[in-house]
């Protein structure tokens, strides 16, 4: 996706934390953090949308 002449990463996520274990939740947040960090390292804009419960 292009936004203002920059490549963007568009990420959508759903975290169903009511039935997931703490370890599974941690893995999901770690993966999301990795996506955001990788986007920043590659000088890309990152847009995150989704339905996830606060941790």
C-alpha positions in Angstrom: 0.0 0.0 0.0 1.3 3.5 -0.8 0.6 6.5 1.4 2.3 9.8 0.7 4.8 8.1 -1.6 5.8 5.7 1.2 5.2 2.0 1.4 2.9 1.1 4.2 2.2 -2.1 6.2 -1.4 -2.6 7.0 -2.1 -5.0 9.8 -5.4 -6.2 11.2 -5.5 -8.4 14.2 -8.0 -10.0 16.6 -6.9 -11.1 20.0 -9.4 -13.4 21.7 -7.9 -13.1 25.1 -10.8 -14.5 27.1 -10.0 -18.1 26.0 -6.2 -17.8 25.3 -3.5 -18.7 27.7 -1.1 -16.0 29.0 1.7 -17.6 26.9 -0.5 -17.4 23.7 -1.4 -13.8 24.4 2.3 -12.9 24.9 3.2 -14.6 21.6 0.6 -12.6 19.8 1.7 -9.3 21.3 5.4 -10.2 20.5 4.5 -10.9 16.9 2.7 -7.6 16.6 5.6 -5.8 18.2 7.9 -7.5 15.7 5.8 -6.3 12.7 5.8 -2.7 14.0 9.5 -2.7 14.7 10.3 -4.3 11.3 8.2 -1.6 9.6 10.1 1.2 11.4 13.5 -0.4 10.6 12.5 -0.4 6.9 11.3 3.2 7.1 7.7 2.2 6.4 4.5 3.5 7.9 2.6 0.9 9.9 -1.1 1.0 10.3 -2.6 -1.4 13.0 -6.3 -2.0 13.3 -8.2 -4.7 15.0 -10.1 -5.9 17.9 -7.8 -6.8 20.8 -8.1 -6.4 24.5 -5.7 -4.2 26.4 -2.9 -5.9 28.3 
